[in-house]
């Protein structure tokens, strides 16, 4: 079936609709994290603090491969509209929540919508543009994540301080409504040919059974349960068994949600590993740099949140620059990916050298190096799997890329948390608190107190003058413990980036195809559109 061409102002309106669809999902993590302290205070659920994030990540990750397969069967338009509606309904219910249990439940619903949106938007970009133009627009759409990282913390703080935390969820409703209207009016229903309209129910069931225990294990390991506990080991074993069953089911399925042929194509499976590793590296900076600035350097929460802005700007610039250069069919993706991980490794190593004497400016410089490299991997990962996959499986391939990114963040979160917790537990246990009042000793062994400048000032103010020097020395020693944990996290980040360099040596750039869903023409002979970018 021949799809109609989309040009001019109609194309511009569709791009605006896609960015409006993606923006609420991209903003979600940063804007909610700013308000979460206020939320748990009002809903009285501090012990459940992490669960609104965990359940969102869990549900959005699980739905990604499923939504990609459904979009290949039924078309992009109904799937993205369902994603927007689910996200809007989830947002409204989150805003009306009267308990932490209700908030967690509705955040899961919101996560389902967010996962569908992330996959759908990048798939539709592939539908709209041929590979020669796709990189430029992939970079433009990717910049939404950069914008959200800058605007999210500020917007979340303003809404929480001057309106009410519930509006951080309600604000998604008008933005989503605009996206729905534009999509309904202007976007055709891009649909892959060659996929039968039959849902792979066994594959859907077993991918959920494989992913849920694995994601729960990595989310809870090191915090709620020890890594070696029977709960964590049991969940990982169950996940492994279900994954094996899922693979077997998919090899026999007529219309698999994750075609196993992807893992026989080096252009695809190496790219998926690259996506996994790049997100794993990036997660360390997003979480632990603000922690360092506030806890070790003693700057304000505002300053700790703002420190990631230069990195985000560098990441956005490189993502868009790569998109422009990727329009040239002679671009060598492999060299660019290797350079990206080299910058990531260098940036992570520089970040690992920080200490209490580091300047705020030096942190920013290290972050820019770090972010500039990693910004390269995002558009290339999407473009390469879309170029490599058969046209009728573009949505599934895009979903697989987003899925591996999400898994990379989840696994990295658990590992970094374990590194940080074990380092601090050992360091705080060995603190020399001789001469420190017993009432203060427990506070100096608490990471929450050490990272809170106001709390530390209040404690020091209550100490008798003859004990002030000992307390100040203990505070400095405790901050060094925090610094050691962050140092270890970034050393591990650097090792992951080095692993990315090694993997990138096997990266194979897929040749850019002239054919795409708007122009159903016969594919040109192999090699007629340029050499493979490897």
C-alpha positions in Angstrom: 0.0 0.0 0.0 1.4 3.4 -1.0 1.5 6.0 1.8 0.8 9.6 1.0 3.7 12.0 1.1 3.8 14.6 3.9 5.3 17.9 3.1 5.4 21.6 3.9 3.4 23.1 6.8 1.7 19.8 7.5 5.1 18.1 8.1 6.1 21.0 10.5 2.8 20.5 12.4 3.5 16.7 12.7 7.0 17.4 14.1 5.5 19.8 16.6 3.0 17.1 17.6 5.7 14.6 18.0 7.8 16.9 20.2 4.7 17.8 22.2 4.0 14.1 22.7 7.5 13.3 23.9 8.0 16.4 26.1 5.7 15.3 29.0 7.3 11.8 29.1 10.8 13.3 28.9 10.1 15.9 31.6 8.5 13.4 33.9 11.5 12.0 35.8 13.2 15.4 36.4 10.1 17.3 37.3 8.7 14.7 39.6 12.0 14.2 41.4 12.1 17.9 42.4 8.7 17.6 44.0 9.0 14.2 45.6 10.1 15.4 49.0 7.0 17.5 49.3 4.8 14.7 47.9 5.9 12.1 50.5 5.5 14.6 53.3 1.9 15.3 52.3 0.9 11.7 51.5 3.0 10.3 54.5 4.9 7.7 52.7 8.6 8.4 53.1 9.3 4.7 53.3 7.9 4.3 49.7 9.9 7.3 48.4 11.6 5.3 45.5 8.6 3.4 44.4 7.0 6.1 42.2 10.2 6.1 40.2 10.7 2.3 40.2 7.1 1.5 39.1 7.3 4.1 36.3 10.6 2.7 35.0 9.3 -0.9 35.3 6.1 -0.3 33.4 7.6 1.9 30.7 10.4 -0.7 30.0 8.0 -3.6 29.8 5.7 -1.9 27.3 8.4 -0.7 24.9 8.9 -4.0 22.9 5.2 -4.7 23.0 4.2 -1.3 21.6 6.8 -1.5 18.9 5.3 -4.8 17.6 1.8 -3.4 17.8 2.8 -0.3 15.8 4.1 -2.5 13.1 0.8 -4.4 12.9 -1.8 -1.7 13.4 0.1 1.4 12.3 1.7 4.2 14.3 -1.2 6.6 14.6 -3.6 4.5 16.8 -0.7 3.4 19.0 0.8 6.8 19.7 -2.8 8.1 20.4 -3.3 5.3 22.9 0.0 6.2 24.5 -0.9 9.8 24.8 -4.4 9.0 26.3 -2.9 6.5 28.8 -0.3 9.0 29.8 -2.8 11.8 30.2 -5.2 9.7 32.3 -2.3 8.4 34.4 -1.2 12.0 35.0 -4.7 13.2 36.0 -5.0 10.3 38.4 -1.5 10.9 39.9 -2.5 14.5 40.5 -5.7 13.4 42.3 -3.9 10.8 44.5 -4.7 10.8 48.2 -2.2 8.2 49.3 1.3 6.9 48.3 -0.3 3.6 47.3 -2.6 5.3 44.8 0.2 7.5 43.5 2.4 4.4 42.9 -0.4 2.6 41.1 -1.2 5.6 38.8 2.5 6.2 38.1 2.6 2.7 36.7 -0.2 3.6 34.4 1.6 6.8 33.4 4.7 4.7 32.8 2.8 2.5 30.3 1.9 5.6 28.3 5.4 7.0 28.5 7.0 3.9 27.2 4.6 3.8 24.2 5.3 7.5 23.5 9.1 7.2 23.5 9.1 4.3 21.0 6.3 5.7 18.8 7.9 9.1 18.3 11.2 7.8 17.1 9.5 5.3 14.8 7.4 8.0 13.2 10.5 10.1 12.5 11.8 7.1 10.6 8.5 7.0 8.7 8.6 10.7 7.8 12.1 10.9 6.5 14.5 8.8 4.3 17.8 7.9 6.0 19.6 10.8 4.2 17.4 13.3 6.1 16.5 11.2 9.1 19.6 12.1 11.2 18.9 15.8 11.2 15.3 15.4 12.5 16.3 12.6 14.9 18.7 15.1 16.5 15.9 17.7 16.7 13.5 15.4 18.4 16.2 14.0 20.7 16.9 17.6 21.9 13.6 17.3 23.7 15.4 15.2 26.3 18.0 17.9 26.7 15.4 20.6 27.1 13.6 18.6 29.7 16.7 18.1 31.7 17.2 21.8 31.9 13.6 22.9 32.3 12.4 20.0 34.4 14.1 20.7 37.8 13.3 24.5 37.6 9.7 24.0 36.5 9.1 21.3 39.2 10.5 23.7 41.9 8.4 26.6 40.7 5.2 24.6 40.5 5.8 23.0 43.9 6.6 26.3 45.6 4.0 28.6 44.0 1.2 26.3 42.9 0.8 22.8 44.2 2.8 19.6 43.6 -0.3 18.1 41.9 0.1 20.5 39.0 3.3 18.8 37.9 1.0 16.1 36.8 -1.9 18.2 35.6 0.4 20.3 33.3 0.7 17.2 31.1 -3.0 17.3 30.2 -3.1 20.5 28.0 0.2 19.6 26.3 -1.1 16.1 25.5 -4.4 17.5 24.3 -2.5 19.7 21.8 -0.5 16.7 20.6 -3.7 14.6 20.2 -5.4 17.3 18.1 -2.4 17.8 15.8 -2.0 14.0 15.3 -5.7 13.5 14.6 -5.8 16.3 12.0 -2.5 16.0 10.2 -0.7 12.7 10.7 -1.4 9.8 8.3 -1.4 6.3 9.7 2.0 5.0 8.7 1.7 1.2 8.7 4.2 -1.5 7.8 3.3 -3.8 5.0 4.0 -7.5 5.3 3.0 -7.8 9.0 -0.2 -9.7 9.7 -2.7 -8.1 12.0 -2.3 -10.8 14.6 -1.1 -10.0 18.1 1.6 -12.3 19.5 -0.1 -13.1 22.8 2.3 -15.8 24.0 5.3 -13.5 23.3 3.6 -10.7 25.1 2.9 -12.8 28.2 6.4 -14.3 28.4 8.2 -11.0 27.7 6.3 -9.5 30.7 7.2 -12.6 32.9 10.8 -12.2 31.9 11.2 -8.5 32.4 9.2 -7.8 35.5 11.2 -10.0 37.9 14.5 -8.9 36.4 13.7 -5.2 36.7 12.4 -5.6 40.2 15.5 -7.5 41.1 17.8 -4.8 39.8 15.6 -2.1 41.4 15.5 -3.7 44.9 19.0 -5.2 45.0 21.3 -3.4 47.4 18.5 -1.4 49.0 15.5 -3.5 50.0 17.4 -6.8 49.7 21.0 -7.9 49.6 22.4 -9.0 46.2 22.9 -12.5 47.5 19.4 -12.8 49.1 17.1 -15.6 48.0 14.6 -13.0 46.9 17.0 -11.3 44.4 18.5 -14.6 43.2 15.0 -16.1 42.8 13.7 -13.2 40.7 16.8 -13.4 38.5 16.5 -17.1 38.0 12.8 -16.8 37.2 13.6 -14.0 34.7 16.2 -16.2 33.0 13.8 -19.2 32.7 11.1 -16.9 31.3 13.5 -15.3 28.9 14.5 -18.7 27.5 10.9 -19.6 27.0 10.3 -16.2 25.4 13.1 -16.7 22.9 11.8 -20.1 22.0 8.2 -18.8 21.5 9.4 -15.9 19.4 11.4 -18.2 17.0 8.2 -20.0 16.2 5.8 -17.0 16.2 4.3 -15.9 12.9 4.3 -12.2 14.0 6.8 -11.9 16.8 6.9 -8.7 18.9 10.7 -9.0 19.0 11.9 -10.7 15.8 14.9 -13.0 16.7 16.4 -12.2 13.3 17.5 -8.9 14.9 20.1 -10.8 16.9 21.6 -12.4 13.8 22.4 -9.0 12.2 25.5 -7.4 13.6 24.3 -4.0 12.5 21.4 -4.4 15.0 22.7 -6.4 17.9 25.9 -4.5 18.4 24.0 -1.2 18.2 21.6 -2.5 20.9 24.6 -3.2 23.2 26.0 0.3 22.4 22.6 1.8 23.4 22.7 -0.3 26.7 26.2 0.8 27.6 25.8 4.5 26.7 22.8 4.8 28.9 24.5 2.9 31.7 27.4 5.4 31.6 25.1 8.4 31.4 23.0 7.4 34.4 26.0 7.9 36.7 26.4 11.6 35.9 22.7 12.4 36.1 22.4 11.0 39.6 25.8 11.4 41.3 27.1 14.8 40.0 24.4 16.8 41.8 25.0 14.6 44.8 28.7 15.5 44.7 28.1 19.2 44.3 25.6 19.4 47.2 27.2 16.8 49.5 31.0 17.3 49.0 31.3 20.9 47.7 28.5 22.1 50.0 26.7 24.1 47.4 22.9 24.6 47.4 20.3 22.3 46.0 19.7 24.8 43.2 23.4 24.8 42.3 23.5 21.0 42.4 20.6 20.8 40.0 22.0 23.4 37.6 25.4 21.7 37.3 24.0 19.2 34.8 22.8 22.0 32.4 26.1 22.5 30.6 26.4 18.8 30.1 22.9 18.6 28.7 23.6 21.5 26.3 26.8 19.8 25.1 24.8 16.5 24.7 22.1 18.3 22.7 24.5 20.1 20.4 26.4 17.0 19.6 23.2 15.0 19.0 22.0 17.6 16.5 25.4 18.0 14.9 25.7 14.2 14.4 22.2 14.3 12.9 23.3 16.8 10.3 26.5 15.0 9.4 24.6 11.7 9.3 22.8 12.9 6.2 26.0 12.3 4.3 26.0 8.6 3.2 29.7 8.4 3.6 29.6 9.1 7.3 31.4 6.5 9.3 29.2 5.6 12.3 31.7 3.3 13.8 34.4 5.9 14.1 31.9 8.3 15.7 30.7 5.7 18.2 34.3 4.9 19.2 35.0 8.6 19.6 31.9 9.0 21.7 32.9 6.3 24.2 36.5 7.7 24.3 35.0 11.1 25.4 32.8 9.3 27.8 35.7 7.4 29.4 37.8 10.5 29.6 35.0 12.5 31.1 34.2 9.8 33.6 37.9 9.5 34.6 38.1 13.3 35.1 35.0 13.2 37.2 36.5 10.5 39.3 39.4 12.8 40.3 37.1 15.4 41.9 37.4 16.1 45.6 36.4 18.7 48.2 39.0 21.1 46.8 37.6 20.9 43.2 36.1 24.1 41.8 32.5 24.3 40.5 34.0 25.4 37.1 36.1 22.2 36.8 33.1 20.1 37.5 31.3 21.8 34.6 34.2 21.3 32.2 34.4 17.6 33.1 30.6 17.3 32.6 30.8 19.0 29.1 33.5 16.5 28.0 31.4 13.7 29.3 28.1 14.8 27.8 29.6 15.8 24.4 30.7 12.3 23.8 27.5 10.5 24.9 25.3 12.8 22.8 26.7 11.1 19.7 25.4 7.7 20.6 21.6 8.5 20.8 20.8 9.5 17.2 23.2 7.0 15.7 21.7 4.1 17.7 18.2 4.9 16.4 19.3 5.5 12.8 21.4 2.4 12.5 18.8 -0.1 13.7 16.2 1.6 11.5 18.5 1.4 8.5 19.3 -2.3 9.2 15.8 -3.6 10.0 13.3 -4.6 7.3 10.9 -1.8 6.6 8.0 -3.8 8.0 9.9 -4.1 11.3 11.1 -0.5 11.8 8.8 0.0 14.9 10.0 -3.2 16.5 13.6 -2.3 15.9 13.1 1.2 17.3 11.4 -0.3 20.3 14.3 -2.7 20.9 16.7 0.2 21.0 14.6 2.1 23.5 14.2 -1.1 25.5 18.0 -1.7 25.7 18.5 2.0 26.8 16.0 1.6 29.6 17.5 -1.7 30.7 21.0 0.0 30.8 19.7 2.7 33.1 18.0 0.1 35.4 21.0 -2.1 35.7 23.4 0.8 36.2 21.1 2.3 38.9 21.4 -0.9 40.9 25.1 -1.4 40.5 26.0 2.3 41.2 23.7 2.2 44.2 25.4 -0.9 45.6 28.9 0.7 45.0 27.9 3.9 46.8 26.1 2.1 49.7 29.0 -0.4 50.3 31.6 2.4 50.2 29.7 4.6 52.5 28.9 1.8 55.0 32.6 0.9 55.2 33.7 4.5 55.4 31.2 5.7 58.0 31.9 2.7 60.2 35.6 3.7 60.3 35.1 7.3 61.1 37.1 8.6 64.0 34.5 10.4 66.1 36.6 10.6 69.3 35.6 13.7 71.3 32.3 14.1 69.4 29.1 14.1 71.5 27.2 10.9 71.1 24.0 12.7 70.1 25.9 14.0 67.0 27.8 10.8 66.0 24.8 9.1 64.4 24.1 12.3 62.3 27.6 12.4 61.0 27.2 8.8 59.8 24.1 9.7 57.8 24.5 10.5 54.1 21.2 12.5 54.3 22.6 14.8 57.0 26.1 15.1 55.3 24.5 16.2 52.0 22.2 18.8 53.7 24.1 22.0 54.3 21.4 23.5 56.5 21.3 20.4 58.7 25.1 20.4 59.1 25.1 24.1 60.0 22.4 23.6 62.6 24.4 20.7 64.2 27.7 22.7 64.3 25.9 25.7 65.8 24.8 23.6 68.8 28.3 22.2 69.5 30.2 23.8 72.5 33.2 25.9 71.3 35.7 23.4 72.7 34.3 20.6 70.5 33.8 22.7 67.4 37.2 21.8 65.8 36.6 18.1 66.3 33.2 18.3 64.8 34.4 20.2 61.8 37.2 17.6 61.2 34.6 14.8 61.5 32.4 16.6 59.0 35.3 16.9 56.5 36.1 13.2 57.0 32.5 12.2 56.4 32.4 14.2 53.2 35.5 12.4 52.1 33.6 9.2 52.6 30.9 10.5 50.2 33.6 11.6 47.8 35.2 8.1 47.9 31.8 6.5 47.0 31.3 8.9 44.1 34.9 8.3 42.9 34.2 4.6 42.8 31.0 5.1 40.8 32.8 7.2 38.2 35.7 4.7 38.0 33.1 2.1 37.2 31.5 4.5 34.7 34.9 4.8 33.0 35.2 1.0 32.8 31.8 0.7 31.2 32.8 3.4 28.7 36.0 1.4 27.9 33.8 -1.7 27.4 31.8 0.5 25.0 35.0 1.3 23.0 35.7 -2.4 22.7 32.1 -3.2 21.6 32.2 -0.3 19.1 35.1 -2.0 17.3 32.6 -4.5 16.1 30.0 -1.9 15.2 28.7 -2.2 11.6 26.9 0.7 10.0 23.9 -0.3 8.0 23.6 1.1 4.5 21.2 3.9 4.1 18.1 2.8 2.3 16.2 5.1 -0.1 12.9 3.2 0.7 10.8 4.3 3.6 7.2 4.1 4.5 6.1 7.3 2.7 7.6 6.2 -0.6 6.8 2.6 -1.4 9.4 2.2 -4.2 11.4 -0.9 -5.0 14.7 -1.0 -3.0 17.8 -0.2 -5.1 20.4 -2.9 -5.7 22.7 -3.4 -2.8 25.5 -0.9 -2.7 23.8 1.5 -5.2 23.1 4.0 -2.4 26.7 4.1 -1.0 29.0 1.9 0.9 28.2 0.4 4.3 29.1 2.8 7.1 31.4 0.6 9.1 
